[in-house]
């Protein structure tokens, strides 16, 4: 996985991520992935980069007859998720090298994890290895930063606070794999057939700008870039004020666009 600090989740980060970012940003697309997964009637499902289990929980609800194995490279994430989503079998495992025998699963799912993979074609080849022939790979990757209301406005706030030295993680990683032609090329290079790439816009909801500021500043890899600017609590307060100035106080809604991709292992 990525070596730029994006895989280091320490201290309170997983809990803040689950409390602030999951309901506002990730749950809408978790439900979309689970809905699409259920259409295949899977029996053996592997989830890669499962994080705190938002997709996992939706998969279990949508696919009650499936056995779901949820994996994440970050032990802290797995420790938080396992008691919250006990219906899955949890494993600490690298999405780039899933430690499972060939043909172990008929469906592999990954919610917003492929952007972190250092060698995507090689990782996609590993997905194909653990799939049965004609097994499906279903994943999501964010569209452009301009098409993600929460993160676009957060970056605007960060650039106001730190002109010329604002964190760039969101642009580089979450939104760094928005080109669908590149996604398709990587899948084919990994030996998978592209079935569909659908661009989907869903609405995110947050209680207010503080939820978004706290979530990204202390519950995501943005935190590592913010620590160089001094006391984190002070930075979070300043970021909350700057974001409130941009979007206003009170509950927020924002459109968020992602690509939902389906690929298939050939026979």
C-alpha positions in Angstrom: 0.0 0.0 0.0 1.0 3.6 -0.1 4.2 4.6 1.7 3.4 8.3 2.0 1.9 8.0 5.5 -1.5 7.2 4.2 -1.5 3.8 5.7 -0.5 4.9 9.2 -3.6 5.1 11.4 -2.7 5.7 15.0 -4.2 6.8 18.3 -7.8 8.1 17.9 -7.7 8.4 14.1 -9.8 5.3 13.3 -12.5 6.3 15.9 -12.7 9.9 14.5 -12.8 8.5 11.0 -15.7 6.2 11.9 -17.6 8.9 13.9 -17.1 11.9 11.5 -16.3 10.8 8.0 -18.1 7.5 7.7 -21.7 8.8 8.1 -21.1 12.0 6.1 -18.9 10.8 3.2 -18.5 7.0 3.0 -21.9 5.4 4.0 -23.8 6.5 0.9 -21.4 4.8 -1.4 -21.1 1.8 0.9 -24.8 1.2 0.4 -24.4 1.6 -3.4 -21.6 -1.0 -3.5 -23.6 -3.4 -1.4 -26.6 -3.0 -3.6 -24.6 -3.9 -6.6 -22.9 -6.8 -4.9 -26.2 -8.3 -3.9 -27.3 -8.4 -7.5 -24.7 -11.1 -8.1 -25.9 -13.3 -5.3 -22.4 -14.0 -3.9 -21.5 -16.8 -1.5 -17.9 -16.0 -0.7 -17.0 -12.3 -0.5 -13.6 -10.7 0.2 -13.5 -7.1 1.1 -10.2 -5.3 0.7 -9.2 -2.1 2.6 -12.3 -2.5 4.8 -11.4 0.2 7.2 -13.8 0.5 10.1 -16.4 -1.7 8.4 -18.9 0.6 6.7 -19.0 -1.4 3.5 -18.8 -4.6 5.5 -21.9 -3.9 7.4 -23.8 -3.0 4.3 -22.6 -6.2 2.6 -23.8 -8.3 5.4 -27.2 -6.7 5.3 -27.5 -6.9 1.5 -26.0 -10.4 1.1 -27.3 -12.4 4.1 -26.4 -15.7 2.6 -22.8 -14.8 1.9 -19.7 -15.4 4.0 -17.8 -12.1 4.1 -14.1 -11.9 4.9 -13.1 -8.3 5.6 -9.5 -7.3 5.5 -7.4 -4.2 6.1 -3.7 -3.6 6.3 -4.1 -1.4 9.4 -4.4 -3.4 12.6 -5.9 -0.4 14.4 -8.8 -0.3 11.9 -9.4 -4.0 12.3 -9.4 -3.8 16.1 -12.0 -1.1 15.9 -14.1 -2.7 13.2 -14.2 -6.4 14.4 -16.4 -5.8 17.5 -18.6 -3.4 15.6 -19.2 -5.7 12.6 -18.9 -9.2 14.1 -20.8 -10.9 11.3 -17.7 -10.9 9.1 -14.4 -12.8 9.4 -11.7 -10.1 10.0 -8.1 -10.3 8.8 -5.2 -8.0 8.9 -4.0 -8.2 5.3 -2.5 -6.1 2.6 -4.9 -5.4 -0.3 -1.9 -5.5 -2.7 -1.1 -9.1 -1.6 -4.2 -10.8 -0.2 -3.0 -13.9 1.6 -5.7 -16.3 0.3 -5.6 -19.3 -1.9 -6.4 -19.1 -5.6 -10.1 -19.2 -6.4 -11.2 -18.5 -2.8 -13.9 -15.9 -3.6 -16.6 -15.3 -6.2 -16.7 -11.5 -5.4 -14.1 -9.1 -4.3 -15.2 -5.6 -3.1 -13.2 -2.5 -2.2 -14.6 0.8 -1.2 -12.2 3.7 -1.9 -9.1 1.7 -1.3 -7.6 1.2 -4.8 -6.3 4.8 -4.8 -3.7 3.8 -2.2 -2.3 0.8 -4.1 1.3 1.5 -5.2 1.1 -0.9 -8.2 -2.5 -1.3 -9.3 -2.1 -3.7 -12.2 -0.1 -6.0 -9.9 -2.7 -5.7 -7.2 -5.5 -6.3 -9.7 -3.7 -9.5 -10.8 -3.8 -10.6 -7.2 -7.6 -9.9 -7.2 -7.9 -12.1 -10.2 -5.8 -14.9 -8.5 -8.2 -15.1 -5.5 -11.3 -15.0 -7.7 -13.0 -18.0 -9.3 -13.3 -17.9 -13.1 -15.9 -15.3 -14.0 -15.7 -13.9 -10.5 -16.4 -10.2 -10.1 -14.4 -7.3 -8.7 -16.5 -4.4 -7.6 -14.9 -1.2 -6.3 -15.2 2.6 -6.0 -12.8 5.4 -6.6 -13.4 9.1 -6.2 -13.9 11.4 -9.2 -12.3 14.8 -9.3 -11.9 17.1 -6.3 -14.1 19.7 -8.0 -17.0 17.1 -7.9 -16.7 16.4 -4.2 -18.5 19.2 -2.3 -17.1 18.5 1.2 -13.5 18.0 0.1 -13.5 20.8 -2.4 -14.6 23.3 0.3 -12.2 21.8 2.8 -9.3 22.3 0.5 -10.4 25.9 -0.1 -10.3 26.4 3.7 -6.9 24.8 4.0 -5.5 27.0 1.2 -6.8 30.1 3.0 -5.1 29.1 6.2 -1.8 27.9 4.6 -1.3 29.7 1.3 1.4 28.0 -0.7 1.8 25.3 2.0 -1.6 23.6 2.3 -1.8 19.8 2.7 -2.1 18.1 -0.7 -3.1 14.6 0.3 -6.7 14.9 -0.9 -5.7 16.0 -4.4 -2.8 13.5 -4.6 -4.4 10.3 -3.3 -8.2 10.2 -3.0 -8.7 12.2 -6.2 -5.6 11.1 -7.9 -7.2 8.1 -9.7 -10.2 9.8 -11.2 -9.3 9.1 -14.9 -11.6 6.2 -15.9 -9.5 5.4 -19.0 -6.5 4.9 -16.7 -8.6 2.7 -14.4 -9.7 0.5 -17.3 -6.1 0.2 -18.6 -4.8 -0.8 -15.2 -7.5 -3.5 -14.9 -6.7 -4.9 -18.3 -3.0 -4.8 -17.5 -3.8 -6.9 -14.4 -5.6 -9.5 -16.5 -9.2 -8.5 -15.7 -12.0 -7.7 -18.1 -13.8 -4.4 -17.6 -17.5 -4.9 -17.3 -18.7 -1.4 -16.4 -17.5 1.9 -15.1 -20.4 4.0 -13.8 -20.0 7.6 -12.6 -22.3 8.1 -9.7 -23.2 11.2 -7.7 -24.7 10.8 -4.2 -25.5 13.3 -1.5 -23.4 13.6 1.7 -24.8 14.9 4.9 -23.0 16.4 7.9 -24.2 18.0 11.2 -22.0 21.0 10.4 -18.6 22.2 9.3 -17.0 21.1 12.5 -17.7 17.5 11.7 -16.0 17.8 8.4 -13.0 19.8 9.7 -12.4 17.5 12.7 -12.9 14.4 10.6 -10.4 15.2 7.9 -7.9 17.0 10.2 -7.7 14.4 12.9 -9.3 11.2 11.4 -7.6 11.0 8.0 -4.1 11.2 6.6 -4.5 14.9 6.2 -3.5 14.9 9.9 0.1 14.0 9.1 0.5 17.1 6.9 -1.2 19.4 9.4 1.2 18.5 12.3 3.9 20.6 10.7 1.8 23.7 11.2 2.0 23.5 15.0 -0.6 22.6 17.7 -3.2 20.4 16.1 -6.1 21.5 18.3 -5.4 25.1 17.4 -5.2 24.2 13.7 -8.5 22.3 13.9 -10.2 25.3 15.5 -8.9 27.6 12.8 -9.9 25.2 10.0 -13.4 24.9 11.4 -13.7 28.7 11.4 -12.4 28.9 7.8 -14.7 26.2 6.6 -17.7 27.8 8.3 -16.9 31.1 6.6 -17.0 29.3 3.3 -20.1 27.0 3.7 -22.0 28.7 6.6 -23.0 27.2 10.0 -25.4 24.4 10.6 -26.1 21.1 8.8 -24.5 20.6 5.5 -25.3 18.6 2.3 -22.9 18.2 -0.6 -22.8 16.2 -3.9 -20.1 13.7 -4.1 -19.1 12.0 -7.3 -17.3 8.7 -7.6 -16.7 5.9 -10.2 -18.2 2.5 -9.4 -16.2 -0.1 -11.3 -17.1 -3.7 -12.1 -14.5 -6.1 -13.5 -14.4 -9.8 -14.1 -11.8 -12.5 -14.1 -11.8 -14.3 -17.4 -12.4 -18.1 -17.6 
